[in-house]
Amino acid sequence: MPEELSYLASYLGKDGFFKYYNRFGKLPCLLSNEIIRWKPDIVFISLFAFCYAPDAIEIVTALRKAGYHSKIILGGAGVSAYPAYFLRHSSADFAFAGEADCAIKNIIRKPKSTSGMWYFENEEITHNDPAPVKEFYPLIVPVRKSSGIQYYSGIFTRGCPMRCGFCSSRMHMPGFRKASLYSIKELFQKTDWANPSHLNIEDDAIVWDFEYLLEILNLYKISAGSNATFSLENGIDYRALDADRVKVLAKLGLSKLNISLVSIDPAVSKNYGRTGYPDKFSEVAEAAHLHGISVTGYLIAGLKGDTYDGVRKGLNFLSSLPVLIGISPFYPVPGIQNFEDLSFFNAIPPRLCAGTSCYPWHDISTEELVELFCEARKINLTRREKFRRYV
């Protein structure tokens, strides 16, 4: 266990909790040697979340130790939340805040003049204000093959029209933007679709423009075939769906739906600018089940104002529905509600800012968070046979 997470050691192996703390991927020393053999002019390191800061910094250190002296640029959502942190704690040359794929040419040619770039100038950190991004390319990537089905992941929108206080997407992807249908059609036509195919749509907010989603799905079926299926992943906002819309999606091949309840407590939801409608959530979950769609309902545990009993009520509510339960212990990201003061993160280990760390940020203790996490998993195990297709 990393020293900063030693408080979790006594819970490892607990029924329903994690047995080990694993590190995946190549060790930084091996990775850095491979990178140097490629003789790159620039090394880009992308960071999905702030909690992985130590790992990214360790790679930078390994590269410098191995003799790499050219430019290293850190970016991604984790860096965008607090770029200066990475400059102060590593020997990287630049930290980029925002959507790097839309600025890649400028980043390569003139990094210091690129909007959203952070760097040292005369031993002081300076930065260029980010520029709004309007157009971007959609993305489809083949990810795995299982039971004869080729799985792909796709992203077609950015940002979100909502401004929930617990979410950080608005900081590095402001506004809700959609790729052009022309570019999506072109991408579908260029993709080497297998038969059969399944597309995981990773956009959390895409259901807020339902007609746009239907256009994408029709293009997908034309290119991948009428038997192609899809899923709506991450924390889809159930408030943009209803029984009729679920029926339409089922006919187009929806086989898996992940929807986010967040909290059953209206006061907690309201505090984060999020309205909650349990009856609406039930309608969407029941409709999906009726059409044979696997559903996972997500709940956040440990938000400000949450109590142990309050989160248990959320678990009881979800356990009354034909869904698997995804419980997410709350974790902060620099800049979100109640954590706007970035200097706070100078004094804590970034690894605490992970859901799996079960750190007591507000009123629920680590012990209670672990207990709630384990209870959710036990509920899921009891319904493996009843809802076999959900597994």
NULUM-293263 format. One line per field, with one value per residue (C-alpha): x, y, z; residue in one letter. Coordinates in steps of 0.25 Angstrom, whole numbers, padded with zeros to 4 digits. Layout:
REM NULUM-293263
px (X_...)
py (Y_...)
pz (Z_...)
rest (a_...)
This chain:
REM NULUM-293263
px (0000_0005_0008_-0003_-0013_-0008_-0021_-0028_-0019_-0028_-0040_-0033_-0039_-0052_-0064_-0068_-0056_-0043_-0033_-0020_-0015_-0010_-0002_-0005_0004_0019_0028_0033_0048_0044_0034_0044_0055_0045_0041_0056_0058_0048_0056_0044_0045_0033_0027_0013_0007_-0008_-0014_-0028_-0030_-0023_-0022_-0011_-0002_0009_0009_0011_0021_0029_0029_0035_0045_0049_0050_0060_0068_0069_0075_0063_0065_0055_0041_0031_0017_0006_-0008_-0022_-0033_-0025_-0015_-0026_-0031_-0018_-0007_0002_0003_0010_0020_0024_0025_0032_0042_0032_0034_0019_0005_-0007_-0021_-0032_-0034_-0021_-0025_-0031_-0018_-0008_-0001_0001_0006_0016_0021_0019_0016_0018_0008_-0003_-0015_-0017_-0002_0005_0020_0032_0036_0048_0046_0031_0019_0011_0000_-0008_-0023_-0030_-0038_-0052_-0052_-0064_-0061_-0054_-0053_-0062_-0055_-0057_-0047_-0047_-0045_-0047_-0053_-0062_-0071_-0069_-0074_-0064_-0066_-0063_-0063_-0069_-0069_-0077_-0080_-0072_-0076_-0090_-0101_-0103_-0094_-0094_-0085_-0078_-0074_-0061_-0064_-0068_-0054_-0047_-0058_-0067_-0081_-0088_-0083_-0086_-0078_-0084_-0092_-0084_-0071_-0078_-0084_-0070_-0064_-0074_-0071_-0056_-0057_-0055_-0067_-0067_-0079_-0085_-0081_-0085_-0082_-0080_-0085_-0076_-0083_-0090_-0099_-0102_-0117_-0119_-0120_-0128_-0131_-0116_-0114_-0124_-0117_-0104_-0110_-0117_-0103_-0097_-0107_-0105_-0090_-0089_-0101_-0115_-0111_-0101_-0104_-0099_-0099_-0100_-0088_-0083_-0094_-0105_-0114_-0128_-0135_-0134_-0141_-0154_-0161_-0164_-0150_-0145_-0154_-0148_-0134_-0137_-0142_-0129_-0121_-0118_-0114_-0107_-0111_-0103_-0111_-0107_-0117_-0106_-0114_-0127_-0127_-0133_-0126_-0112_-0115_-0120_-0107_-0100_-0109_-0115_-0130_-0134_-0147_-0147_-0161_-0154_-0142_-0151_-0159_-0146_-0140_-0153_-0155_-0141_-0143_-0156_-0148_-0137_-0127_-0117_-0117_-0107_-0111_-0100_-0100_-0090_-0086_-0080_-0085_-0086_-0098_-0099_-0100_-0098_-0113_-0116_-0107_-0113_-0127_-0121_-0116_-0130_-0137_-0127_-0129_-0144_-0141_-0137_-0123_-0109_-0103_-0091_-0087_-0076_-0069_-0068_-0055_-0051_-0044_-0037_-0047_-0061_-0071_-0065_-0051_-0049_-0037_-0026_-0015_-0023_-0017_-0003_-0004_-0010_-0006_-0013_-0016_-0026_-0034_-0039_-0052_-0045_-0038_-0051_-0045_-0055_-0056_-0069_-0078_-0077_-0065_-0055_-0061_-0075_-0071_-0065_-0077_-0087_-0078_-0078_-0093_-0095_-0086_-0094_-0107_-0102_-0097_-0111_-0117_-0107_-0117_-0130_-0124_-0114_-0113_-0108_-0095)
py (0000_0014_0021_0031_0020_0012_0015_0005_-0006_-0012_-0013_-0020_-0034_-0030_-0038_-0029_-0020_-0020_-0031_-0024_-0010_-0012_-0004_-0006_-0004_-0003_0002_0017_0012_0002_0011_0023_0014_0010_0024_0029_0017_0024_0037_0046_0061_0063_0054_0056_0050_0050_0049_0045_0050_0058_0046_0040_0052_0044_0034_0044_0052_0038_0036_0050_0048_0034_0041_0051_0041_0033_0045_0050_0066_0070_0075_0068_0073_0069_0070_0063_0065_0063_0073_0083_0084_0089_0091_0099_0087_0079_0089_0091_0076_0071_0075_0075_0087_0090_0087_0089_0092_0089_0080_0077_0070_0083_0090_0080_0087_0100_0092_0085_0098_0109_0103_0117_0124_0113_0117_0109_0106_0107_0109_0115_0129_0135_0125_0129_0121_0128_0124_0127_0128_0116_0119_0113_0101_0100_0089_0076_0062_0050_0038_0023_0013_-0003_-0007_-0022_-0035_-0044_-0056_-0052_-0038_-0026_-0015_-0001_0012_0025_0040_0050_0061_0069_0076_0077_0086_0084_0090_0080_0084_0071_0070_0075_0074_0088_0093_0086_0084_0097_0097_0086_0084_0073_0068_0071_0059_0060_0057_0046_0040_0041_0034_0023_0020_0019_0010_-0005_-0010_-0025_-0034_-0033_-0020_-0013_0002_0008_0022_0029_0043_0046_0057_0052_0049_0064_0065_0053_0056_0057_0044_0037_0043_0037_0023_0023_0026_0015_0004_0008_0006_-0005_-0013_-0015_-0025_-0015_-0012_-0001_0004_0017_0017_0026_0034_0036_0047_0039_0053_0054_0040_0034_0021_0025_0029_0016_0009_0016_0013_-0002_-0003_0003_-0007_-0002_-0013_-0006_0007_0013_0024_0033_0035_0043_0044_0040_0052_0064_0074_0068_0068_0083_0087_0082_0089_0075_0073_0058_0051_0037_0034_0038_0029_0017_0020_0019_0007_-0001_0003_-0002_-0015_-0017_-0017_-0026_-0015_-0017_-0005_0000_0011_0020_0026_0035_0033_0044_0057_0069_0067_0052_0043_0028_0025_0035_0027_0014_0019_0021_0007_0002_0010_0004_-0010_-0009_-0007_-0017_-0011_-0013_-0003_0005_0012_0023_0029_0044_0050_0064_0070_0084_0095_0087_0092_0094_0091_0104_0108_0101_0103_0092_0082_0086_0080_0066_0054_0054_0039_0043_0049_0035_0029_0016_0023_0024_0037_0044_0057_0061_0054_0040_0032_0023_0011_0015_0017_0004_-0002_0004_0000_-0014_-0014_-0010_-0021_-0031_-0027_-0028_-0043_-0047_-0043_-0049_-0061_-0052_-0042_-0051_-0042_-0031_-0038)
pz (0000_-0003_0011_0009_0008_0020_0027_0017_0021_0031_0021_0010_0009_0016_0010_-0002_-0002_-0009_-0006_-0012_-0016_-0030_-0040_-0054_-0066_-0068_-0057_-0060_-0061_-0072_-0079_-0079_-0086_-0097_-0099_-0101_-0111_-0120_-0119_-0119_-0120_-0110_-0100_-0096_-0083_-0082_-0068_-0067_-0052_-0042_-0033_-0042_-0041_-0034_-0045_-0056_-0048_-0046_-0061_-0063_-0053_-0059_-0073_-0068_-0060_-0072_-0080_-0087_-0088_-0099_-0096_-0087_-0087_-0077_-0080_-0079_-0069_-0057_-0061_-0065_-0051_-0045_-0056_-0047_-0037_-0048_-0051_-0037_-0034_-0047_-0057_-0068_-0077_-0079_-0073_-0083_-0078_-0087_-0100_-0105_-0118_-0123_-0121_-0124_-0136_-0128_-0116_-0125_-0132_-0122_-0108_-0101_-0110_-0109_-0101_-0089_-0087_-0073_-0072_-0064_-0069_-0061_-0050_-0049_-0053_-0064_-0074_-0086_-0084_-0090_-0103_-0106_-0114_-0124_-0133_-0130_-0136_-0131_-0127_-0129_-0123_-0124_-0109_-0108_-0114_-0105_-0109_-0123_-0122_-0125_-0115_-0119_-0110_-0116_-0112_-0120_-0110_-0100_-0087_-0081_-0081_-0066_-0055_-0044_-0032_-0031_-0045_-0051_-0066_-0067_-0063_-0075_-0085_-0083_-0090_-0097_-0111_-0122_-0133_-0147_-0152_-0165_-0157_-0150_-0163_-0169_-0157_-0157_-0172_-0169_-0157_-0160_-0153_-0149_-0150_-0139_-0133_-0120_-0118_-0104_-0105_-0094_-0094_-0081_-0086_-0100_-0096_-0094_-0109_-0112_-0127_-0129_-0122_-0131_-0143_-0139_-0136_-0150_-0156_-0147_-0152_-0166_-0165_-0155_-0159_-0154_-0143_-0137_-0122_-0113_-0099_-0092_-0082_-0070_-0062_-0073_-0067_-0066_-0065_-0080_-0082_-0080_-0084_-0098_-0101_-0095_-0104_-0116_-0112_-0109_-0124_-0128_-0121_-0107_-0098_-0086_-0079_-0068_-0060_-0049_-0037_-0029_-0016_-0011_-0002_-0008_0001_-0003_-0018_-0017_-0010_-0022_-0032_-0036_-0036_-0033_-0037_-0031_-0038_-0051_-0048_-0046_-0059_-0067_-0060_-0060_-0075_-0078_-0071_-0078_-0092_-0087_-0085_-0074_-0064_-0054_-0045_-0039_-0025_-0019_-0004_0004_-0002_0007_0016_0013_0025_0027_0028_0017_0007_0012_0008_-0006_-0006_-0001_-0013_-0023_-0018_-0020_-0035_-0046_-0046_-0042_-0032_-0035_-0022_-0024_-0011_-0013_-0016_-0019_-0031_-0030_-0033_-0031_-0021_-0007_-0012_-0020_-0012_-0020_-0009_-0001_-0010_-0008_0006_0003_-0005_-0018_-0016_-0006_-0017_-0023_-0020_-0016_-0005_0003_0010_0019_0012_0019_0030_0026_0032_0024_0032_0028_0013_0013_0019_0009_-0003_0002_0004_-0010_-0015_-0006_-0012_-0026_-0023_-0018_-0031_-0040_-0044_-0043_-0053_-0060_-0072_-0063_-0060)
rest (m_p_e_e_l_s_y_l_a_s_y_l_g_k_d_g_f_f_k_y_y_n_r_f_g_k_l_p_c_l_l_s_n_e_i_i_r_w_k_p_d_i_v_f_i_s_l_f_a_f_c_y_a_p_d_a_i_e_i_v_t_a_l_r_k_a_g_y_h_s_k_i_i_l_g_g_a_g_v_s_a_y_p_a_y_f_l_r_h_s_s_a_d_f_a_f_a_g_e_a_d_c_a_i_k_n_i_i_r_k_p_k_s_t_s_g_m_w_y_f_e_n_e_e_i_t_h_n_d_p_a_p_v_k_e_f_y_p_l_i_v_p_v_r_k_s_s_g_i_q_y_y_s_g_i_f_t_r_g_c_p_m_r_c_g_f_c_s_s_r_m_h_m_p_g_f_r_k_a_s_l_y_s_i_k_e_l_f_q_k_t_d_w_a_n_p_s_h_l_n_i_e_d_d_a_i_v_w_d_f_e_y_l_l_e_i_l_n_l_y_k_i_s_a_g_s_n_a_t_f_s_l_e_n_g_i_d_y_r_a_l_d_a_d_r_v_k_v_l_a_k_l_g_l_s_k_l_n_i_s_l_v_s_i_d_p_a_v_s_k_n_y_g_r_t_g_y_p_d_k_f_s_e_v_a_e_a_a_h_l_h_g_i_s_v_t_g_y_l_i_a_g_l_k_g_d_t_y_d_g_v_r_k_g_l_n_f_l_s_s_l_p_v_l_i_g_i_s_p_f_y_p_v_p_g_i_q_n_f_e_d_l_s_f_f_n_a_i_p_p_r_l_c_a_g_t_s_c_y_p_w_h_d_i_s_t_e_e_l_v_e_l_f_c_e_a_r_k_i_n_l_t_r_r_e_k_f_r_r_y_v)
